[in-house]
Amino acid sequence: MRKIAAIFLTLLIVCCNDMPNYVPNLVGVYTMTHQVINNGNTDSVVRRKQLKIFTDKYVMFGSNTISDSTAVYGIGEYKAERGKIIEYIFYSSTFGNKRDTYELRIDTTPTGFKQVIDRIPLTVNGRPYKLTEEYNKTGSPVTSPLDGAWKQVKNIYIRKKGDSSVNSNPVEFKVYKNGYFIWAITTKDSAQNNVSYFGYGTFTMDGNNKSVETVRNSSLISGLVGRTYALDLEFPNADTYKQTITFANGDRSVEIYQKLN
């Protein structure tokens, strides 16, 4: 009788683990391996590289458009419930600061997770699109004072000859986690249309006031991928940091970020 009870208990545990009743813990860094859009009739496989980072409170993703010249990105808060993640996106390359809520059905896999959004804000013949994505976990369990989600509040570009330009109202976000970073910006082109760019890659701390970032994917500048940049860092307080990049021509880019709490 005890053996039967033990077998029954084991089967119950296995079945419960297979059911989408667990609360997923996705804190970490993930690279997308597969994306499929269903228009109500057929599946279309979309080939693009995408990184997605979950902090304990925020989520951010970024990838190339089909042309690779601009970005698709979003950042927001999220909460985990049984079998799903609910994302509250407060800024995206598609809708700007229009807030959107997405319910993701989550299945964990041996290497990461699969997410399904049954209704995304696209329709064909009155039918909503369905989006399915699969991700592998990456990164390492390292920590740094940069970890978390940040919004840029000011940037200054200082040319070697001394003149400078200041942007006191930038739209740029940056997230660090597990040795990875991702940033994305939305700005105006020459026709005053919104355009978005992104970059992501790996970073390491060099002491307490310098980081070294290597770009793994980007839409901003041809040839940016694979480049490594040394950033001088200042931390005026726990919720603010300033990064300075000095370029080979002597120009400097100074960016100030505030932490999203």
VEXLO-918947 format. One record per residue: x, y, z of N, C-alpha, C in turn; residue in one letter. Coordinates in steps of 0.2 Angstrom, whole numbers, plus 5000, padded with zeros to 4 digits. Each point is the difference from the previous one (the first is absolute). Last residue first. Example, Ala and Ser with C-alpha at 12.3 -4.5 7.8 and 13.67 -1.06 7.14 Angstrom:
REM VEXLO-918947
506449895035500450065001499650055003s
500249725000499650065000500450065000a
END
This chain:
REM VEXLO-918947
506252644948499949975006499349975001n
502150084982499349995000499849965006l
502250174996499849935000499250005001k
501650184986499749995007499749935000q
502150134985499549965001499750005007y
501750144981499849995007499449965000i
502350054982499249985001499949995007e
502050094981499850005007499249995001v
502249984981499350005001499849995007s
502250104984499749975006499350005000r
502350034982499450025002499849965006d
502049964988500050045005499450035002g
500549824984500250074997500050065005n
499549775005500750004998500150074997a
498249985019500149974994500750014997f
498749995025500450044996500249964994t
497950005019500449964995500450054996i
498549985025500450054995500449954996t
497850005019500549964996500350054995q
498550005025500250044994500649964996k
497849965019500649994998500250034994y
498149965022500250044995500749984998t
498749935019499550004995500250044994d
501349975021499849934998499550004994a
501750215001499649965005499849944997n
501650124989499950055004499649975006p
501649884983499449995003499950055005f
501549954976499950045006499449985003e
501849904979499450015004500050045006l
501149934974500250035007499450025003d
500549824980499650055002500250025007l
500849874976500250015007499650065002a
499649824979500150075002500150005008y
500049834975500050005007500250085003t
498849854976500550055003499950005008r
498749874985500749975001500450055003g
498050094987500049945003500749975000v
499550214989500050005008500149935003l
499850064976500749985003500050015007g
498150134988500349944997500750005003s
498050105014500650024996500349944997i
497949985013500150074999500650024995l
498949795009499750024994500350084998s
501049765014499850075000499650024994s
501449795017499550014994499850085001n
501849925013499949944997499550004994r
501850165015499450004997500049944996v
501350065023500149984993499349994997t
501250145023499549984996500249974993e
501050075026500249994993499449964997v
500450185023499749944997500349994993s
500650145025500149994992499649944998k
500350085023499850064997500149994992n
500649845018499350035002499850054995n
501649804991500050045006499350035002g
499949914980500750005001500150055005d
497949844990500250055004500850005000m
498449914980500449985006500250065003t
498149914979500450055004500449975006f
498549954974500249985007500450055003t
497950034982500649975000500249985007g
498250164982500149965006500749964999y
498350224989500649965000500049965006g
498350174983500249965006500749974999f
498050204990500649964999500149965006y
497950164986500349965006500649964998s
498350234992500449944998500349975006v
498050204992500349965005500449944997n
499650234986499749945002500449975005n
500650214988499650005007499649945001q
501650034982499350024998499550015006a
502349935001500050074997499350024998s
500149835020500450004994499950074997d
499849935027499750024994500450004994k
499949835023500250074998499650024994t
500449795020499550024995500250084999t
501449765010499850075000499550024995i
501349795016499650024995499850075000a
501749785011499850075000499650014994w
501249795017499650024994499850075001i
501849805011499750075000499650004994f
501349805017499850034994499750075001y
500849865018500650014995499850024993g
498449965018500449944999500550014995n
498550204999499849945004500549954998k
499150284995500549955001499849945004y
498950214983499949955005500649965001v
498950254989500549955000499949955006k
498850224983500049955006500649954999f
499050264990500549944999499949965007e
499350244988499649945001500449944999v
500550285008500149944995499549945002p
500550265006499349965000500149944996n
501750175003499749995007499449975000s
502350034984499349984999499849995008n
502250144987499649975006499349984998v
502750064989499250014999499749965006s
502650134994499649955002499250014998s
502950084996499350025000499649935002d
502450004999499850035006499250024999g
501749874986500150075000499750045005k
499649764998500750025002500150075000k
497549935004500549994995500750025002r
497649925013500650055000500549984995i
497349945008500549984995500550065000y
498049915018500450064997500649974996i
497449935013500649984997500450064997n
497849915018500450054997500649974996k
498449875011499650065001500450064997v
499649714999500550064999499650065000q
499449765012499850054995500550065000k
500049725009500250075001499650044994w
500249745015499750044995500150075001a
501649795010499350035000499850044994g
502649955010499449954999499450045001d
502350085003499650024994499349964999l
501849965017499650065002499650034994p
500649745001500350064999499650065002s
500349704998499650065002500550064999t
499749724990500450065003499650065002v
499649754989499850035007500450055003p
499749964973500349975005499850035007s
499149974972500250045005500349965006g
497949924984500750014999500250045006t
497849844990500350045005500750014999k
498149964981500549975004500350045005n
497550004985500650035003500449955004y
497750044981500449955005500650045001e
497350074991500850015000500349955005e
497550084986500449955004500750014999t
497550134995500750015000500349945005l
497650084985500349965005500750005000k
497950174990500649964999500249975006y
497450074993500650025004500649954998p
497750074984500349945005500750035003r
498650114983499750005006500249955005g
501050044979499349974999499650005006n
502350045007499949994992499349975000v
501650145020499549964997500049994993t
501550085024500050004993499449954998l
501050055023499650054997500150014992p
500049765015500550064999499650054996i
499449765014499750064996500550055000r
500649795010499449984995499750064996d
502549935010499550065001499549994995i
502049845012499550014995499650065002v
502649885006499550055002499550004994q
502149835011499650024995499450055002k
502749945010499250005001499750014993f
502549895010499750075000499249995001g
501549814998500550054998499750075001t
498749805004500649985003500550064999p
497550085000500449954996500649985004t
497450135006500849995000500249944997t
497850164995500249935001500850005001d
497850195000500749985001500149935001i
498350224990500049935003500749974999r
499250265001500449954997499949935004l
498850264996500049945004500449954996e
500050285000500049944997500049945005y
499550294997500049945004500049944996t
500750284997499649944998500249945005d
500250304996500149945004499649944997r
501250224989499349975001500149945003k
501850144992499850005007499349985002n
501149934977500250055004499949995007g
499649854981499450045003500250065004f
501649844989499450004995499550055003t
502049965011500250034994499450004996s
499750005026500249964995500150044994s
499350015029500350034994500249954995y
498949945019499850075001500450044994f
499049745006500550034997499850085000i
499549775014499750074999500550054997y
499549715002500550064999499650064999e
499749745011499650064998500550064999i
500249715001500350065001499550064997i
499649725008500050064995500450065003k
499449785011500049984993500150064995g
499350075024500049934998500049994992r
501050235007499549965003500049934998e
501650245001499949934998499449975004a
500750264990499949965006499949934997k
501250264991499649934999499949975007y
500850254986500049965006499649934998e
501450144981499450015004500149965007g
500950064972500250005007499450015004i
500949944972499550025005500249995007g
500650004971500249995007499450025004y
501249984973499349985004500249995007v
501450144980499949965005499349995002a
501750064977499750035005499849955005t
501149944980500250075001499750045006s
499649774990500650005005500250075001d
498149904988500550044996500750005004s
498049915010500249964994500650034996i
499950075025499550004995500249954994t
501249975025500050044993499349994997n
500249995027500249964994500050054994s
499549985029500250044995500349954994g
498750035027500249964994500250044995f
499449995029500250044994500249954994m
498850035027500249954995500150054994v
499850015029500050034994500249954994y
500049955024499450044999499950024993k
501949875008499549985005499350034999d
501449994979500350015006499449975005t
500549934974499550015005500450025006f
500450004972500350005007499450025005i
500649924972499550025005500349995007k
500750024971500249995007499550025005l
500349924972499750045005500249985007q
500249964971500350005006499750045005k
498849894978500450055002500349995007r
498249904980500749985002500450075002r
497449884998500350065000500849995002v
497849844990500650005004500350074999v
497449934998500550034996500650005005s
497449874997500650025004500550034995d
497249994996500749974999500550035005t
497750055002499949954995500749965000n
499750195014499349975001499949944995g
502150125003499550054998499349975000n
502549955013499449974997499550054998n
502849995006499450045000499549964996i
502549945013499449984995499450055001v
502849955007499550055001499549984994q
502449925015499549984995499450055001h
502150015013500249954995499549994995t
500850205019499549964996500249964995m
501150075024500150014993499449964997t
500450105027499849954995500150034993y
500550045029500150024993499949954995v
498950055027500649984996500050034993g
498049925017500550055001500649984997v
497849895001500450014994500550065001l
498149825013500650055002500450014994n
497349905003500750014996500450055003p
498049855011500150074999500750014997v
498349784997500650035004500050074998y
498549854990499750025006500650035005n
499649874977500250075000499850045006p
500749734997499450044999500350075001m
501449825004499950014993499450054998d
500649945022500650044998499850014992n
498549865012499950075002500650044997c
500149774996499450034997500050085001c
501649875012500250014993499450034996v
499549955023500550054999500350024993i
498549825004499750065002500450064999l
500949784999499650024994499750065000l
501149925019500550024995499650024994t
498749925017500250065002500550034995l
499249784998499550044998500250085002f
501449825006500050004992499550064998i
500149955023500650034998500050014992a
498349875010499950075002500650044997a
500149774998499550034995499950085002i
501449875014500350014993499650034995k
499249955022500450065000500350014993r
498749815003499650065000500450065000m
END
